[in-house]
Every structure is written in C-alpha cells, then in structure tokens.
Amino acid sequence: MTDALTQPLAVSFLGLGVMGGAMARHLGTAGHTLTIYNRTAARAEAWQAAHPGLAARVAASPAEAAEGADVVITCVGNDDDLSDVVLSPTGVFSTLRRGALFIDHTTVSARIARQIAVEGRDKELLCVDAPVTGGQSGAEAGTLSIMCGGSEKAVDAARGVLGAYAKRVVHVGKPGAGQTAKMANQMCIAGAIAGLAEAIRFAQAARLDLDKVFEAISGGAAQSWQMDNRWHTMAQDEFDFGFAIDWMRKDLGLAIEEARGLGASVPTTALIDQFYADVQALGGGRQDTSALIRRLPRRGNG
C-alpha cells in the first residue's frame, strides 16, 4: 500500500463484497469522503456500522451514489451486474458529472469494458477498466496488483486513488486491455493449480514425504505462489481460502470466449475449465480453486 493521496476526493464505491468492502475501507482510511452502495442494502448498512470512524454515506441507488462524486468505483459480479449499475436509467452514468473518473474492478468481458469506455467518452468521463489480482488477503492488506485499460490520461488520474489499496498499478493498454490481461492472469493461475494437483497426487502415489518434496522443489524452477501457499492445504483437503471455483469458471469462460474472437488457441485453458466443471459436479463450486485436486483419486500414504 502506498500513501498516494494528494487531496481528499468524493469517492463512491459500489459493491461491498469481500474484495470491495476491503478496498472501500482503505479509501476511507486514506481520507477520502466516502459514499457506498450495494444492491443488497443490508450489506451496505452492515459495512457502515462496522466502520463508524469512516462516516460513509449509504446511497439508495447507483445514480444517487454518483451524484457529486469525483470518482466512482465499481466491484460487482459479472457483465450484467456491471451494465445494470453503470448503464441503466438508474446507473451511475445517468448522474456522474462530466470530467469525473470511473474505475471498474469487476472481472468482466473486454467487450463491456470497451462499451463503457465509449459511453463514458461521450459523457466526457475518464474510464478505466481495472481488474485486480491478489485475492482477499491482498485486498485486506492493501497490496493488490491492478492491470488497467484506458487512456493514459484516465489511468494517470486513477493512480492516486488506486494507491490506497494497491502495491502495483500497470497501464496495460487501451480500453478493455485490463480485462484481457486479467484473463491471461486467470489462465496462468488455472494452469499452475492443475500442475500442482497432479504433482501432489503423483508424490502421494509414490509414497513420498510431501514435506520433503516441497522442500526439495519449492526453491527451484517449479516454485510458484500457488505452490508456496496451497501445496500443504491441498494435500490436507483444505479448500476454504477465498476465490471460488464458480468464479474461476466464469473467468475462464470469459478468456475462452475472448480467445475465440481473437483466433487464439487455448486448449489447456479449455481442458482445465472442464476439470473445474467436474469439481462443480462433486459439489465443490463454492470451494476455492485449489479444490481442483478433488477430481484426482488419492493413492499412497498422502
């Protein structure tokens, strides 16, 4: 987290899930004047009650949240959710003043990110598609990495705000490029988890000491964040660490659809997506992504 605040801004944050709630807290702590909105009003009220020192105002609609705002930030569920809170007759674009900054942290299609940028341009808004990586722990700690799509002017305007909860902000390219980069991120994560799952089951079948195997290979070329943080928990069938398989399948679906439009070949991503479908069929949709190992039978002394 960086101390990037140059002046307090009127910031409205829409979407107070595990990621958005933490990011909103960092914005309030940084000194911004905060308005919050959540489609389930009770969640916004609970957030407000849990953070009495931040004096956040609860808005009744996206349009109300955007009134008078310097910056509007969204972190919702999917394309339809984003379209509803931004582009509908009661969405933020119906009231957001000209010249204001709009930042979206939702992982959505590049198509809707580009659509929002076009409609924002017509309203003289600065729009940034800014999906994040780093998970719930990164949001809580204020150490997220953010990949941004948009004009240079828009991304430069966003950096000070994003510095409240990010350790890295990268301008990837034009509108939609942030979302496309996030798809690449999810493809890499899925591939790492799939390899890790097979390696663990292989070592168990060989009756190896998993702690010793981890010690031997985690310092070399096989090392990854997933290995460091999920090797031991996957071996113990512990799968309650945040980002759910249901959400990963949504993200991989976006990547596969975008690849189809680009004419890019992503056979490994498509295969792992089907592996995750297998785990969903086992009732694991709400377990975290490392539960991919459940589709592989356990052998040996694991």
C-alpha positions as CSV (number, residue, x, y, z in Angstrom):
1,M,0.0,0.0,0.0
2,T,1.3,3.5,-0.9
3,D,0.5,6.9,0.5
4,A,-0.6,8.4,-2.8
5,L,-3.3,10.7,-1.6
6,T,-2.7,14.3,-2.7
7,Q,-6.1,15.7,-1.8
8,P,-9.3,14.2,-0.4
9,L,-11.9,13.3,-3.1
10,A,-15.6,12.5,-3.1
11,V,-15.4,8.8,-3.8
12,S,-18.4,6.5,-4.3
13,F,-17.8,2.7,-4.1
14,L,-20.4,0.3,-5.4
15,G,-20.1,-3.4,-4.5
16,L,-19.1,-4.3,-0.9
17,G,-18.2,-8.0,-1.2
18,V,-15.0,-9.4,0.4
19,M,-12.9,-7.5,-2.2
20,G,-14.9,-4.3,-2.5
21,G,-15.5,-3.9,1.2
22,A,-11.8,-4.0,2.0
23,M,-10.9,-1.6,-0.8
24,A,-13.6,0.8,0.3
25,R,-12.2,0.7,3.8
26,H,-8.7,1.7,2.6
27,L,-10.2,4.6,0.7
28,G,-12.0,5.9,3.8
29,T,-8.9,5.4,5.9
30,A,-6.8,7.4,3.3
31,G,-9.1,10.4,3.9
32,H,-11.5,10.4,1.0
33,T,-15.1,11.3,1.6
34,L,-16.9,8.0,1.0
35,T,-20.3,7.1,-0.3
36,I,-21.2,3.4,-0.5
37,Y,-23.8,1.4,-2.4
38,N,-24.6,-2.3,-2.5
39,R,-27.5,-3.9,-4.3
40,T,-28.3,-5.8,-1.1
41,A,-28.8,-2.7,1.1
42,A,-28.3,-4.7,4.3
43,R,-24.7,-5.3,3.3
44,A,-24.0,-1.6,2.9
45,E,-25.7,-0.8,6.2
46,A,-23.6,-3.6,7.9
47,W,-20.4,-2.2,6.4
48,Q,-21.3,1.3,7.6
49,A,-22.0,0.0,11.1
50,A,-18.7,-1.9,11.1
51,H,-16.7,1.2,10.2
52,P,-18.2,4.1,12.3
53,G,-15.0,6.1,12.1
54,L,-15.2,6.5,8.3
55,A,-18.5,8.3,8.2
56,A,-19.6,6.7,4.9
57,R,-22.9,7.7,3.5
58,V,-25.1,4.9,2.2
59,A,-26.8,5.7,-1.2
60,A,-30.1,4.2,-2.2
61,S,-29.2,3.7,-5.9
62,P,-26.2,3.8,-8.2
63,A,-27.4,7.1,-9.6
64,E,-27.6,8.6,-6.1
65,A,-24.2,7.3,-5.3
66,A,-22.7,9.0,-8.3
67,E,-24.3,12.5,-7.7
68,G,-21.5,14.9,-6.8
69,A,-18.8,12.3,-6.9
70,D,-15.3,13.0,-8.2
71,V,-14.6,9.2,-8.5
72,V,-17.0,6.2,-8.9
73,I,-15.6,2.7,-8.4
74,T,-17.5,-0.5,-9.0
75,C,-16.7,-4.0,-7.9
76,V,-19.7,-6.2,-8.7
77,G,-20.3,-9.7,-10.1
78,N,-20.4,-10.0,-13.8
79,D,-21.3,-8.2,-17.1
80,D,-25.0,-8.0,-16.4
81,D,-24.4,-6.6,-12.9
82,L,-22.0,-4.0,-14.2
83,S,-24.3,-3.0,-17.0
84,D,-27.1,-2.6,-14.5
85,V,-25.2,-0.4,-12.0
86,V,-23.5,1.7,-14.7
87,L,-25.6,2.0,-17.9
88,S,-29.2,1.5,-16.8
89,P,-31.5,4.5,-16.4
90,T,-30.7,4.5,-12.6
91,G,-27.0,3.7,-13.2
92,V,-24.0,5.9,-12.3
93,F,-23.6,7.3,-15.8
94,S,-27.1,8.9,-15.5
95,T,-25.8,11.4,-12.9
96,L,-22.0,11.3,-12.9
97,R,-20.6,14.8,-13.7
98,R,-18.6,15.5,-16.8
99,G,-14.9,15.1,-16.2
100,A,-15.3,12.6,-13.3
101,L,-13.3,9.4,-13.0
102,F,-14.9,6.0,-13.3
103,I,-13.0,2.9,-12.3
104,D,-14.3,-0.7,-12.6
105,H,-12.6,-3.5,-10.6
106,T,-15.0,-6.3,-11.7
107,T,-13.7,-9.1,-13.8
108,V,-15.9,-8.9,-16.9
109,S,-15.6,-9.2,-20.6
110,A,-13.4,-6.9,-22.6
111,R,-16.5,-6.1,-24.7
112,I,-18.4,-4.4,-21.9
113,A,-15.3,-2.6,-20.7
114,R,-15.0,-1.1,-24.2
115,Q,-18.7,-0.3,-24.3
116,I,-18.4,1.6,-21.0
117,A,-15.4,3.5,-22.3
118,V,-17.3,4.6,-25.4
119,E,-20.3,5.7,-23.5
120,G,-18.1,7.4,-20.9
121,R,-16.2,9.2,-23.7
122,D,-19.5,10.6,-25.0
123,K,-20.1,12.0,-21.4
124,E,-16.5,13.3,-21.2
125,L,-15.7,10.8,-18.4
126,L,-12.4,9.2,-17.6
127,C,-12.9,5.5,-17.7
128,V,-10.5,2.8,-16.5
129,D,-11.1,-1.0,-16.6
130,A,-9.0,-2.1,-13.6
131,P,-9.4,-5.8,-12.6
132,V,-7.2,-6.8,-9.7
133,T,-5.2,-9.8,-8.6
134,G,-4.0,-10.7,-5.1
135,G,-7.1,-12.1,-3.6
136,Q,-9.0,-11.3,-0.4
137,S,-5.7,-11.2,1.5
138,G,-4.3,-8.6,-0.9
139,A,-7.4,-6.5,-0.6
140,E,-7.3,-6.6,3.2
141,A,-3.6,-5.8,3.3
142,G,-3.8,-3.1,0.6
143,T,-1.3,-4.9,-1.6
144,L,-3.3,-5.7,-4.8
145,S,-1.9,-5.6,-8.3
146,I,-4.1,-3.8,-10.8
147,M,-4.0,-4.1,-14.6
148,C,-5.6,-1.1,-16.2
149,G,-7.1,-0.4,-19.6
150,G,-8.0,3.1,-20.8
151,S,-6.4,6.3,-22.0
152,E,-3.2,7.5,-20.5
153,K,-5.0,10.5,-19.0
154,A,-7.6,8.3,-17.3
155,V,-5.1,5.8,-15.8
156,D,-2.9,8.7,-14.6
157,A,-5.9,10.2,-12.9
158,A,-6.7,6.8,-11.3
159,R,-3.2,6.1,-9.8
160,G,-3.6,8.3,-6.7
161,V,-6.9,6.6,-5.8
162,L,-5.7,3.1,-6.6
163,G,-2.6,3.7,-4.4
164,A,-4.9,3.4,-1.3
165,Y,-5.1,-0.4,-1.8
166,A,-2.6,-1.4,-4.5
167,K,1.2,-2.1,-4.5
168,R,1.3,-2.2,-8.3
169,V,-0.7,-0.4,-10.9
170,V,0.2,-1.2,-14.6
171,H,-1.3,0.6,-17.6
172,V,-1.7,-2.4,-20.0
173,G,-3.2,-0.6,-22.9
174,K,-6.4,0.8,-24.4
175,P,-10.0,0.3,-23.0
176,G,-10.6,-3.4,-22.5
177,A,-6.9,-4.3,-22.2
178,G,-7.1,-4.5,-18.4
179,Q,-9.8,-7.2,-18.7
180,T,-7.8,-9.1,-21.3
181,A,-4.7,-9.1,-19.1
182,K,-6.9,-10.4,-16.2
183,M,-8.0,-13.3,-18.4
184,A,-4.3,-14.1,-19.0
185,N,-3.7,-14.0,-15.3
186,Q,-6.5,-16.4,-14.6
187,M,-5.2,-18.8,-17.3
188,C,-1.8,-18.8,-15.6
189,I,-3.3,-19.5,-12.2
190,A,-5.5,-22.3,-13.5
191,G,-2.5,-24.0,-15.2
192,A,-0.4,-23.7,-12.1
193,I,-3.1,-25.3,-9.9
194,A,-3.7,-28.1,-12.4
195,G,0.0,-29.0,-12.4
196,L,0.3,-28.7,-8.7
197,A,-2.7,-31.0,-8.2
198,E,-1.2,-33.7,-10.4
199,A,2.2,-33.4,-8.7
200,I,0.8,-33.8,-5.2
201,R,-1.2,-36.9,-6.2
202,F,1.8,-38.3,-8.0
203,A,4.0,-37.8,-4.9
204,Q,1.3,-39.4,-2.7
205,A,1.1,-42.4,-5.1
206,A,4.9,-42.8,-4.8
207,R,4.6,-42.7,-1.0
208,L,7.0,-39.8,-0.7
209,D,7.1,-37.4,2.3
210,L,5.2,-34.4,0.9
211,D,7.0,-32.0,3.2
212,K,10.4,-33.2,1.9
213,V,9.2,-33.0,-1.7
214,F,8.0,-29.4,-1.1
215,E,11.3,-28.5,0.5
216,A,13.2,-30.0,-2.5
217,I,11.3,-28.5,-5.3
218,S,9.9,-25.2,-4.0
219,G,13.3,-23.4,-4.2
220,G,13.7,-24.2,-7.9
221,A,12.0,-23.5,-11.2
222,A,8.8,-25.2,-10.1
223,Q,8.2,-22.7,-7.4
224,S,5.1,-20.5,-7.6
225,W,2.7,-18.6,-5.3
226,Q,0.3,-21.5,-5.6
227,M,2.9,-24.0,-4.5
228,D,4.0,-21.9,-1.6
229,N,0.5,-21.2,-0.3
230,R,-1.5,-24.3,-1.4
231,W,0.8,-27.3,-1.5
232,H,0.2,-28.3,2.1
233,T,-3.5,-27.3,2.2
234,M,-4.3,-29.2,-1.0
235,A,-2.6,-32.3,0.5
236,Q,-4.8,-32.0,3.6
237,D,-8.0,-31.4,1.6
238,E,-8.5,-27.9,2.9
239,F,-10.2,-25.7,0.4
240,D,-11.6,-22.7,2.2
241,F,-9.3,-19.9,1.0
242,G,-11.4,-17.4,-0.8
243,F,-11.7,-17.4,-4.6
244,A,-14.3,-20.0,-5.5
245,I,-14.4,-22.4,-8.4
246,D,-17.7,-20.9,-9.6
247,W,-16.0,-17.6,-10.1
248,M,-12.9,-19.2,-11.8
249,R,-15.2,-20.9,-14.3
250,K,-16.8,-17.5,-15.0
251,D,-13.4,-16.0,-15.6
252,L,-12.1,-18.9,-17.7
253,G,-15.3,-18.7,-19.8
254,L,-14.5,-15.1,-20.5
255,A,-11.0,-16.0,-21.5
256,I,-12.2,-18.8,-23.8
257,E,-14.8,-16.5,-25.4
258,E,-12.2,-13.7,-26.0
259,A,-9.7,-16.2,-27.4
260,R,-12.3,-17.4,-29.9
261,G,-12.8,-13.9,-31.1
262,L,-9.1,-13.3,-31.4
263,G,-8.5,-16.6,-33.2
264,A,-6.1,-17.7,-30.4
265,S,-5.7,-21.3,-29.4
266,V,-6.2,-22.0,-25.7
267,P,-6.6,-25.8,-25.4
268,T,-5.1,-26.1,-21.9
269,T,-7.4,-23.4,-20.5
270,A,-10.4,-25.2,-22.1
271,L,-9.4,-28.5,-20.6
272,I,-8.9,-27.1,-17.1
273,D,-12.2,-25.4,-17.3
274,Q,-13.8,-28.8,-17.9
275,F,-11.8,-30.2,-14.9
276,Y,-13.3,-27.5,-12.8
277,A,-16.7,-28.5,-14.1
278,D,-16.0,-32.0,-12.7
279,V,-15.4,-30.5,-9.3
280,Q,-18.6,-28.4,-9.5
281,A,-20.4,-31.7,-10.2
282,L,-18.9,-33.0,-7.0
283,G,-20.5,-30.1,-5.1
284,G,-17.3,-28.1,-4.9
285,G,-18.4,-24.9,-6.7
286,R,-18.0,-22.7,-3.6
287,Q,-14.7,-24.2,-2.6
288,D,-11.6,-22.3,-3.6
289,T,-9.8,-23.0,-6.8
290,S,-7.2,-25.4,-5.2
291,A,-10.1,-27.9,-4.8
292,L,-9.3,-28.9,-8.4
293,I,-7.3,-31.7,-6.8
294,R,-10.6,-33.4,-5.7
295,R,-11.1,-34.8,-9.2
296,L,-7.9,-36.9,-8.9
297,P,-8.1,-40.1,-6.8
298,R,-5.8,-40.2,-3.8
299,R,-3.2,-43.0,-3.8
300,G,-0.4,-43.9,-1.4
301,N,0.1,-42.5,2.1
302,G,-0.8,-38.9,1.3
